[in-house]
Amino acid sequence: MAFEKNVSLKGSGKTFQLNEQVKRYTLRDNGFEETKNGNFQLVRDLDSSVLHKRGIKVKIVVAADLKTFKVSTTTSNGLQTVDVYGKETMSAAKEQLEYILDSLVENGVLTEAAE
């Protein structure tokens, strides 16, 4: 998956983009970790059960230039993409994902893009 300016997850009606005012420290304050190549990465579990080994994770990676990013929902090992919005059984994961994205909007990392 390539870095893009506007990102939307399959099945979601929302499109997000990076806030123009986002800074490196803003990303760190919101749980992002800097990778070896300078990108910033946030990985969060979408499963409320701590003991669940095959949970779903959201992975958000912001490019080092702070202009583009990518968002994906994957299995716990990160090898397969999961469509959270496509299945009725994923309602808890969908709710958690929307909470994470909304908190990033509130904290000035993302903005909701007009389509």
Contacts in CASP RR format, 6 or more apart in sequence:
PFRMAT RR
TARGET T0000
AUTHOR 0000-0000-0000
METHOD contacts of the structure
MODEL  1
MAFEKNVSLKGSGKTFQLNEQVKRYTLRDNGFEETKNGNFQLVRDLDSSV
LHKRGIKVKIVVAADLKTFKVSTTTSNGLQTVDVYGKETMSAAKEQLEYI
LDSLVENGVLTEAAE
1 70 0 8 1.000
1 72 0 8 1.000
2 70 0 8 1.000
3 61 0 8 1.000
3 63 0 8 1.000
3 68 0 8 1.000
3 69 0 8 1.000
3 70 0 8 1.000
4 68 0 8 1.000
4 69 0 8 1.000
4 70 0 8 1.000
5 17 0 8 1.000
5 18 0 8 1.000
5 67 0 8 1.000
5 68 0 8 1.000
6 15 0 8 1.000
6 16 0 8 1.000
6 17 0 8 1.000
6 113 0 8 1.000
7 15 0 8 1.000
7 16 0 8 1.000
7 17 0 8 1.000
7 69 0 8 1.000
7 70 0 8 1.000
7 71 0 8 1.000
8 14 0 8 1.000
8 15 0 8 1.000
8 16 0 8 1.000
9 71 0 8 1.000
9 73 0 8 1.000
9 84 0 8 1.000
9 85 0 8 1.000
9 97 0 8 1.000
10 83 0 8 1.000
10 85 0 8 1.000
10 86 0 8 1.000
11 83 0 8 1.000
11 85 0 8 1.000
11 86 0 8 1.000
12 85 0 8 1.000
14 101 0 8 1.000
14 112 0 8 1.000
15 112 0 8 1.000
15 113 0 8 1.000
15 115 0 8 1.000
16 71 0 8 1.000
16 101 0 8 1.000
16 105 0 8 1.000
16 110 0 8 1.000
16 111 0 8 1.000
16 112 0 8 1.000
16 113 0 8 1.000
17 110 0 8 1.000
17 111 0 8 1.000
17 113 0 8 1.000
18 62 0 8 1.000
18 66 0 8 1.000
18 67 0 8 1.000
18 68 0 8 1.000
18 69 0 8 1.000
18 109 0 8 1.000
18 110 0 8 1.000
18 111 0 8 1.000
19 108 0 8 1.000
19 109 0 8 1.000
19 110 0 8 1.000
19 111 0 8 1.000
20 111 0 8 1.000
21 108 0 8 1.000
22 62 0 8 1.000
22 66 0 8 1.000
22 108 0 8 1.000
22 109 0 8 1.000
23 66 0 8 1.000
24 34 0 8 1.000
24 40 0 8 1.000
24 66 0 8 1.000
26 107 0 8 1.000
26 108 0 8 1.000
26 109 0 8 1.000
27 40 0 8 1.000
27 42 0 8 1.000
27 62 0 8 1.000
27 66 0 8 1.000
27 109 0 8 1.000
28 34 0 8 1.000
28 40 0 8 1.000
29 107 0 8 1.000
30 42 0 8 1.000
30 103 0 8 1.000
30 104 0 8 1.000
30 107 0 8 1.000
30 109 0 8 1.000
31 42 0 8 1.000
32 40 0 8 1.000
32 41 0 8 1.000
32 42 0 8 1.000
32 60 0 8 1.000
32 62 0 8 1.000
33 40 0 8 1.000
33 41 0 8 1.000
33 42 0 8 1.000
34 40 0 8 1.000
34 41 0 8 1.000
35 41 0 8 1.000
35 61 0 8 1.000
37 64 0 8 1.000
38 64 0 8 1.000
39 61 0 8 1.000
39 62 0 8 1.000
39 63 0 8 1.000
39 64 0 8 1.000
40 61 0 8 1.000
40 62 0 8 1.000
40 64 0 8 1.000
41 59 0 8 1.000
41 60 0 8 1.000
41 61 0 8 1.000
41 62 0 8 1.000
42 58 0 8 1.000
42 59 0 8 1.000
42 60 0 8 1.000
42 61 0 8 1.000
43 57 0 8 1.000
43 58 0 8 1.000
43 59 0 8 1.000
43 60 0 8 1.000
44 57 0 8 1.000
44 58 0 8 1.000
44 96 0 8 1.000
44 100 0 8 1.000
45 55 0 8 1.000
45 56 0 8 1.000
45 57 0 8 1.000
45 76 0 8 1.000
46 55 0 8 1.000
46 56 0 8 1.000
46 57 0 8 1.000
46 58 0 8 1.000
46 73 0 8 1.000
46 84 0 8 1.000
46 92 0 8 1.000
46 93 0 8 1.000
46 96 0 8 1.000
46 97 0 8 1.000
47 55 0 8 1.000
47 56 0 8 1.000
47 92 0 8 1.000
47 93 0 8 1.000
47 96 0 8 1.000
48 92 0 8 1.000
48 96 0 8 1.000
49 55 0 8 1.000
53 76 0 8 1.000
54 75 0 8 1.000
54 76 0 8 1.000
55 75 0 8 1.000
55 76 0 8 1.000
56 73 0 8 1.000
56 74 0 8 1.000
56 75 0 8 1.000
56 76 0 8 1.000
56 82 0 8 1.000
56 84 0 8 1.000
56 90 0 8 1.000
56 93 0 8 1.000
57 73 0 8 1.000
57 74 0 8 1.000
57 75 0 8 1.000
57 76 0 8 1.000
57 78 0 8 1.000
58 71 0 8 1.000
58 72 0 8 1.000
58 73 0 8 1.000
58 97 0 8 1.000
58 100 0 8 1.000
59 71 0 8 1.000
59 72 0 8 1.000
59 73 0 8 1.000
59 74 0 8 1.000
59 78 0 8 1.000
60 69 0 8 1.000
60 70 0 8 1.000
60 71 0 8 1.000
60 104 0 8 1.000
61 69 0 8 1.000
61 70 0 8 1.000
62 68 0 8 1.000
62 69 0 8 1.000
63 69 0 8 1.000
72 81 0 8 1.000
73 81 0 8 1.000
73 82 0 8 1.000
73 83 0 8 1.000
73 84 0 8 1.000
73 93 0 8 1.000
73 97 0 8 1.000
74 80 0 8 1.000
74 81 0 8 1.000
74 82 0 8 1.000
75 82 0 8 1.000
82 90 0 8 1.000
83 90 0 8 1.000
84 90 0 8 1.000
84 93 0 8 1.000
84 94 0 8 1.000
84 97 0 8 1.000
85 94 0 8 1.000
101 110 0 8 1.000
104 110 0 8 1.000
105 111 0 8 1.000
105 112 0 8 1.000
END
